[in-house]
Amino acid sequence: MKKVFAVTNACAGCGACIKTCPGKAIRPAPKGYRSPLIVLEDRCTACAECAEVCPVSACVEVLLEER
């Protein structure tokens, strides 16, 4: 299992996580997506910087199945 972070639909779109992510893994989501931001799983190092700065606790750790 690989740990990464994801942005939930609680996201307010403030962009704090985009600014703090050392891997530049967080981007604006495509139009119509369930949350304003998405995490590029291949760039996420699970450092938790996003979760630490998120004012609404929308960045959460998830486990991915190894492929």
Buried (B, 14 or more C-beta within 10 A) or exposed (E): EEEBBBBBEEBEBBEBBBEBBEBEBBBEBEEEEEBBBBBEEEBBEBBEBBBEBBEEEBBEEBEEEEE
